[in-house]
Amino acid sequence: MARSLKKGPFIDHNLEGKVEKMNQSGKKSAIKTWARRSTIPPEFVGHTFAVHNGSKFIPVYVTENMVGHKLGEFAPTRIFKGHAGHNKKLNNCPTSPRKMRQVADLVRGMDAFQALNILKFNTREASGRLEKLLKSAIANYEQKTQARADEGQLFVKEIKVDSALMMKRLRTAPQGRGYRIRKRSNHVTLVLDTKTDNA
């Protein structure tokens, strides 16, 4: 819900008090603040604020053009490092992580269509699940880019297998005992990328 016109723009009172004290004393130093949503009034012009962006304080020198804007606008929280690859996840796959990793190691860093052929003719049960995931990732790439994926264009940039839910069961054993059964599962994260982007 937007702030009402009657109340006016939000200005952090603690910040306003610090600026008033500095104006009276005539000192100029960076004012540390976490109040990213505070609006910049004309009184803040000429002061430097160390605005926290979630990980560190970023110095922001206030000029006349910045009046009416929020402090957080000048201390970005994320640094753009380029688009990530085309991700696809398979959650709670009912196979042990160790068995899935052995199949994942076969196709890591490989051409996507070559990896499909390897998974298709592999006899392990986990390979069928990975093949289905890889086909889905290729289809997602084609849908997003509106272009057909050519052979030799896509490759498996990253494939990661993590432990997931483990169901604990008991199997009846002699002399009133019970043997523990651990039914493991895993999460698979598959990232495809184009070879032209990394060349």
ChimeraX attribute file (.defattr): number of C-alpha atoms within 10 A of each C-alpha:
attribute: neighborCount
match mode: 1-to-1
recipient: residues
	/A:1	3
	/A:2	4
	/A:3	9
	/A:4	8
	/A:5	7
	/A:6	6
	/A:7	7
	/A:8	8
	/A:9	16
	/A:10	13
	/A:11	15
	/A:12	16
	/A:13	11
	/A:14	11
	/A:15	17
	/A:16	15
	/A:17	11
	/A:18	12
	/A:19	20
	/A:20	14
	/A:21	11
	/A:22	14
	/A:23	14
	/A:24	8
	/A:25	9
	/A:26	8
	/A:27	10
	/A:28	12
	/A:29	10
	/A:30	13
	/A:31	16
	/A:32	16
	/A:33	18
	/A:34	17
	/A:35	17
	/A:36	16
	/A:37	14
	/A:38	20
	/A:39	19
	/A:40	22
	/A:41	18
	/A:42	14
	/A:43	14
	/A:44	21
	/A:45	16
	/A:46	12
	/A:47	18
	/A:48	18
	/A:49	22
	/A:50	19
	/A:51	24
	/A:52	20
	/A:53	17
	/A:54	11
	/A:55	8
	/A:56	11
	/A:57	15
	/A:58	19
	/A:59	16
	/A:60	17
	/A:61	15
	/A:62	20
	/A:63	14
	/A:64	13
	/A:65	9
	/A:66	18
	/A:67	16
	/A:68	13
	/A:69	15
	/A:70	19
	/A:71	24
	/A:72	19
	/A:73	12
	/A:74	17
	/A:75	19
	/A:76	13
	/A:77	14
	/A:78	9
	/A:79	6
	/A:80	6
	/A:81	6
	/A:82	6
	/A:83	6
	/A:84	9
	/A:85	16
	/A:86	17
	/A:87	17
	/A:88	19
	/A:89	16
	/A:90	15
	/A:91	15
	/A:92	16
	/A:93	18
	/A:94	17
	/A:95	18
	/A:96	20
	/A:97	19
	/A:98	15
	/A:99	15
	/A:100	25
	/A:101	17
	/A:102	14
	/A:103	19
	/A:104	21
	/A:105	13
	/A:106	13
	/A:107	21
	/A:108	18
	/A:109	14
	/A:110	17
	/A:111	20
	/A:112	26
	/A:113	20
	/A:114	14
	/A:115	20
	/A:116	20
	/A:117	11
	/A:118	15
	/A:119	24
	/A:120	15
	/A:121	10
	/A:122	14
	/A:123	10
	/A:124	14
	/A:125	13
	/A:126	21
	/A:127	22
	/A:128	17
	/A:129	17
	/A:130	22
	/A:131	18
	/A:132	14
	/A:133	18
	/A:134	23
	/A:135	14
	/A:136	14
	/A:137	21
	/A:138	21
	/A:139	13
	/A:140	15
	/A:141	22
	/A:142	14
	/A:143	12
	/A:144	9
	/A:145	9
	/A:146	9
	/A:147	9
	/A:148	11
	/A:149	17
	/A:150	10
	/A:151	11
	/A:152	14
	/A:153	14
	/A:154	19
	/A:155	22
	/A:156	23
	/A:157	20
	/A:158	17
	/A:159	19
	/A:160	15
	/A:161	20
	/A:162	16
	/A:163	17
	/A:164	18
	/A:165	14
	/A:166	15
	/A:167	10
	/A:168	10
	/A:169	12
	/A:170	11
	/A:171	9
	/A:172	11
	/A:173	10
	/A:174	7
	/A:175	6
	/A:176	6
	/A:177	10
	/A:178	12
	/A:179	11
	/A:180	12
	/A:181	12
	/A:182	12
	/A:183	13
	/A:184	18
	/A:185	20
	/A:186	23
	/A:187	21
	/A:188	23
	/A:189	16
	/A:190	23
	/A:191	19
	/A:192	23
	/A:193	21
	/A:194	19
	/A:195	14
	/A:196	9
	/A:197	8
	/A:198	6
	/A:199	5
